[in-house]
Every structure is written in C-alpha cells, then in structure tokens.
Amino acid sequence: MRYGGIEAGGTKWVCAVAEQPGQPLEIVRFPTTAPAETVARAARFFTEQGPIDVLGVGAFGPVDIHRDSPTWGTITTTPKPGWGDTDLTGALTSALGVPIALDTDVNAAALGEWRWGAATGLDTFFYITVGTGIGGGAVTGGRILHGLLHPEFGHMRIPHDRARDPFDGICPYHGDCLEGLASGESIRRRWGRPGPELSDPAVWELEAEYLALALVNVICMLSPQRIIIGGGVAKQSALLPLARRRVRELLAGYLRAPELTDPDAAEGYIVVPRLGDRAGVIGAIQLAYEAQEAAASSSGLSGRAGG
C-alpha cells in the first residue's frame, strides 16, 4: 500500500509519499500559485513517484470538509486570491483517480503531532500555526474537532488597544481579528519588514500579547493538555517565552494547574511541534492511512475521510 499526502497551504504545498504512516519516503515543497498550476505540479510529483492507492489532503480554507455535502472539498471564502470556490478534491480526483481523505491543514498537522509528535498519548490538545496566516486545530476527547464547519482560530476577535497599536489589521473580512493583527503578513505590513529581519523587542512583545490573548481563550474554552505552536513566526526564539509569561499573567492564577502557574512547567505546556515543518504532510499521510483502514472494514471511506 502506498499513501500520498498533501499539506495544501496558502503559501506552499508539501507533498509526500509513504509506504508506512509517519515515514515519508519522498517530500517535495513548492509555492502555492494558481489552482490549476498547483494541482498539476502535485499530480506530476505523485506520477513520478509511482502510483499511490489513497491520498490524504490537509487544505487551507475555509474548506468544506463534510463528505455528505454537495460542495465537499471546495475551498470557499478564502482571502487567497484566485482560490475562492475552488473544487480542490474534484481537481485532485481528476488528476490522480484515487480516493481522497480531506481535512484542514491545521487539523492534519494536529493529527500528525498526535500520532507521531508532541501530542502522543494525549486526548485533548490544540495545534496552532502562526505563519503567513494563522490557523488552529484541536483534538478533544480523542477526536479531531469539526462541528458546524471547522475551527477558525485565526479569525478569533481579540482586544485591540489602538493606542498601543494603531495598525488596522489586514484581514479582508474582519480587519483586526487575530490573523489580521498577528500573522506573519500583518507583521510585515505593520513594521515594513518580515519578522526574521526584526529584532526590536517591541515587535515580539506585541506579537506575544496577541498570541497570549488568543491562547487564554482557548485554554478557558477547551482546557487542552498541551498547546503546540508551529509556523514560521513561532520560530522566533523570543516569542514563546514571552507568550508563556503573558498567558500566566492574563490567567492571574485563576486556573490552578502547574502548567499555567509554574514557569518551568509551562515550557512543556506551550511547545513547538516535534515533527517541525513536516507535521502537516505527515498528518495528511495519516489521514490517508486511517481512511484506508476504515475502507477495509466498511464499504467506503468514512471517519476522518471527510469529517
């Protein structure tokens, strides 16, 4: 059995093939361009690597992940130019002709970390990516959280102190939601340079403030056993220590758990992905594997293969 995985991000796609879950044999990364061009490039990769039996896809969104929906697999109201209302699974099915298991890119990364990384053995945790955009995926009670649509952590509304930060935000739908204020693209537009080129402590104190405000909401709502933060912005070495400290300050001792009150315990509570930049594509392969396992005991794809 050969599994294919795609982390279909808004900035880049990561494609991989594997014969065993958690062990990709080949990985390729390339920029997300126009839909037809991007899908064709992915299809060429899988064709060159030899046939696959099932494909797992973790897609940026919003995306319709409910298998019984007439628009299943369609990227809907994304701010990504040219990608609105793109039938992603339809295009991939036409190109490759294999069954597809679909979830969001951040849910796929959460699944990868759950099975193979920093969330192994947990039944409730939260995965966040802070990069060009911001997204979040959750596992609660041993199941990936879906619901009405899927979580859109990046569009959470958080307090915006305009005296401290007069920046309006960049989200075309909400302006100063979390993604509008704290994504990598918002950092670039606010400060005039991308995050890796910025060393001023004020940059990262503000970023940690916004991230901590959002994390406190997640902690109070979901009570995760661990929070994993990936993405390019999270690689800034000063960010997570600042965010951990600010989370403790904002919670103000209300929740009595060492992870939320003890600085040493907090280092193991808010962490980086153990799988690093491979979490999403390894999770996509896991989607494919689990869909195939479900198909082996039923008449078709079920479970994670569509929400």
N, C-alpha and C positions, 0 to 999 in steps of 0.2 A: 504494500500500500504506500502510495506517495501522496503527501499532503502539500498543498500550496497555501501560502499566507500572504496577505497584503495589508500593510498598515497604510491606508489611503488618507494621508494627511493633507491639510490645506496648503502646506508649503512643500512637502515632499512625499513621495511614495516609497515605501520599503517593501520589497518583495523577497520571498524566500521559499525554498522547497525543503522538505524533510521526509525521512522515512520513519522517524520516531519523534513524537511530540517533545518539545523542549530542546531538540538537537538539530537546528537548521544546517543543511549541507552547504547551501549557497545563498548569499544575500546580495541584493543589489539595491542601490538608492539612486533616485533621480528626482528632479524638480517636478512639482505639480504644474502642468501647463494647461492647455485646453483639454476638455474631456476626451474627445476622440483620440488626440495625440497621446495622452497619458495612458488611456486604456490600451492603445495599440502597443505602446512601449512595454507595458506589463505583460501583454499577451506574447510578445516576442521573447521575453525572458523565460516564461514558462515553456514555450515551444522549444527553445534552445536547450533547456534543461531536461527535456524529455517529458512524456505525458504525466499529468497528475490525475488523481482519482477524485479529489474533492478539494474545494477552495474555501478558505476562511478569509473574511474581509472585515477589518475594523475601519470604519469610514468616518471622516469628519462630517459635520452636519450643520443644522439638524437633518436627520435622515430617518425615513420611515423604516423601522426595524420589525414591524409586526407582520409576520408571514401571511396572515389571512387578509391583509389589507390589499386593495387593488393597486396601490402605489408602493407596495413593498420594494425596498431597495432604492427608492428615489431620494436624492439629496434635495431638500425643499428650499427653505428660506435662507440659505447660507449667504453671508456677505461676500463670499469668494466670487469675484467677477467671472461670469460665464458658466458657473456651475449650478445656478438655481434651476430646480426642476429637472435635474439630470437623472435619468434612469440608469443608475450605476450597475445594479445587478443584471439588468437586461443587456447592457453593453458587454459585460464580462461573460455572461452566458453565451451570447452570440459569438464572442471571440474564442472561448475555450470549450464550451459544450460540456461542462461538468457541474455537479451540484454545488451550491454556494451556501455557506453559513455566514450570517451577517450580524454584526453588532456595531456599536460606535467604536471609534479609535481608542477612546479612553477606557471604555469597558473592556476592550481587548487587552489593553495594557494592564488593567487591573487583573484580568484573568491570568495573564502571563505571570505577574508577580504573585498571584495566589497559588498557582500550581508549582512555580519554579523559583520564586524570588523572595522578596522581603515580607510577604504576607502568608507564607506557607504555614499551615496549621491554624490560621485564624478563621473565624466565621463572620466577622463584621469589621470592615476596614474601608478606607477611602483612598482612591488614587487620583492625583491631580497632575495635570501637565500645565506648566507655565512657559509658554514659548511665544511664537508669533501671535497666537491666540491663547485662550485659557479654557480648559475643559476638566471635567471630573467624572469619575466612575466609581460606583460603590458596590460592595458586596455586603448584604445584610442577612443575617441568619443563614448563611451558607448559600445564598443565591445572589446572582447579579441583579441589581435593582433596575427595573424598567418602569412599569407603571403606565400612565396615560400615554406618554411618548417615551422620553428617556431623560435622565437628569441633564440640566444645562447649567452646571455650576458656574461657568464663566459669565453668565448673564444675571447673576445674583446682584441685587441692589444693595449697596453698602453706603455708610455715611461718607459724605464728600465735603470736607472742610475747604471751602473755596478761598478762605483767607490764607491757608497754608498752601493750597494747590489750586490755582485758578484755572488750570487746564480743563477744557470742556469734556474731554474724553473722545474716543474715536469710534465707538460702536454706532453703525448707521441706524440701528433700531432704538438703542437706549441711551446713547451718549456716554454717560458716566456710570455704567454698570462696572462690575469687576474687570471684565475684559477691556472695557473702554478706558479704564484707568491704570491697569496693572499689567497688561500684556506686553510682550516684547516690542510690538509695533507702537503701543502707546508710549513706552519709554523712549523709543527713537524719536517720535514726533514731539514729545514734551521737551526733551533735552537736546535735540538736534543731532544726536549721535546714537548708535546702537549700544546696548548695555555693556558688551565686552570692552568698549572703549571708555567707559565711565568709571572713575574711581572715587568721585566725590561722595563722602559718607551720606550726604543728604539724599542722594539718589536712592540708596539702598535702605535707608531708614524709612523713606516714604513708601517704597515698594513693600517692605516688611509690614508697615502699618496696614496697607490694603489687604495684603495676604492674610495677616493675622485676624483682621475683622471678619474675613470670609471663613477662615478656619474655625473661629469661635462659633459661628452659626452652624457649621457642620458638626462640631463637637456637641453642641447643645441639642441638635436635632437627631443625629444618628448614633451618638456615643460610640464612635469607631474605636476599635482596639489598637489601631495604628493608622497613621496618615503617611502616605508615600507621595513625595513631590518630585516629579520629573520635568523634563523640558529644558530648553537652553537657558532660560532666565534663572532657573533654580541652580544652575551650575556656578553662579556667582558665589564665591566662598563665604562672603559676609552675610548672605541673605537668610539662610536657615537659622543660624544662631540668633539673629535679630528677630526673626519671626517667632521662634520658640519663646524668647523672653517676652515679647509683646503679647503672645497668647496667654502666658501666665498672668501678666498684668491685667489684661482685659477680663479674664475669668475671676480675678480677685479672690481666689480661694474658695469660690462657691462650690466647685466640684472637687471632692476630696479623693483624689487619686494621685499617687506619686508622679505619674506621667504628666500631670497637669500642675503640679506644685513644686516638684524637685527638679532643678536644672539638670542634674545628671541623668535622671530617669527620662527626661524629655528628649535627650539625644537619641534614645531608642524608640521614641514615640513618633516624632516627626522626622522622617528619614528620606534618603534618596533611594531610587529603585536599585535593587540588587542586580537586575538584568540590564541596567543602564539604558542605552538607546535602543536595545533590542527587545524591550518589554512588549511593545506594540505588535511587532511582527511575530514574536514567539506566542503571544496571546492569540493572534489570528490563526496560526497553525493549530493551536489548541482548540479553537472554535471548529476548525475542520475535523480534527480528530474526534471531538466529542459528538459532532454531528454524524460522523460515520459510525461511531459506536451506537448512537441512537437508531440509525438506519438499520443496523444489524439486528435489532430486536423489535423492529416495527416495519410498517410498510413504506415509510418515507422519513425525510428529515424532520426532526422535532426538537424539543428542548431549546438549546441555545441557537439553533439554526433559524432564527427569526424572531426571537424574543419570547 
